[in-house]
């Protein structure tokens, strides 16, 4: 027979286990509605998409024929898909680099400026509030060859020889989309970098200045290394956003001229809804998902190592 102390301890343990079970039950009650909705609207459609990627479904009829790996074999050998993949990688690399450079520059400016700081923040952040469709229409009007604002300005200042068909020339269409997307997206990442800058102690820069470090040296050896966490977040977000870009391309170039600006997301839309090849489009979506997953994992690992080093 146990001692009174051991009996009391056993009772306390039993009561503790009972409280944990009740808390777990309450937690399950609160989680269950969200879990059900997530399962119905995310997990089930995802599993359905995986199945459809192995079929020849047209998206309308009830005839869903299983064709195995035929869609993926066609993707592997399709020159159009290869061109879309090349455009996607060019667009992604360009946006990740340019958006983050612009965002860091704007964050440094807003952090250092003494007057009208809130005005600068608002002006830089405003483009991110526009939808991709609205931004696309605005830039399509700016870059229009016949009546676009950019060409009219060039003609007005005597540089009419520099007027170009910015969206109709395959050499400049992708560049136009990249620059307009940087204009829209950089302000969002600026906010993240600005939060990181405000977390850096000012004493570090002051001490470096006393030791003779100029502005570039302070940024290179103090500010930029301490922004490693913000850089990881912004680069991952900008990479995912660039890989999924659709609105601007649909509005500004419709994937053209020719196939010069057709990306994986846009070819998924064109094939699935324009050509009524929903099975093939879903297979492309699966390929894009795997591509995003692989690139994200590699990018996070590399950037996390950099954070540890600093």
Secondary structure, DSSP 8 states (H G I E B T S, - for coil): ---HHHHHHHHHHHHHHHHHHHHHHHHHHHHHHHHHHHIIIIIHHHHHHHHHTTB---SSSS---B-TTHHHHHHHH-HHHHHHHHHHHHHHHHHHHHHHHHHHHHHHHHHH--SSHHHHHHHHHHGGGS-HHHHHHHHHHHS-TTT-HHHHHHHHTT-GGG---TTTSHHHHHHHHHHHHHHHHHHHHHHHHHHHHHTS-HHHHHHHHHTT--HHHHIIIIIHHHTHHHHHHHHHHHHHHHHT--HHHHHHTTT-STTTT--HHHHHHIIIIIS--HHHHHHHHHHHHHHHHHHHHHHHHHHHHHHHH-
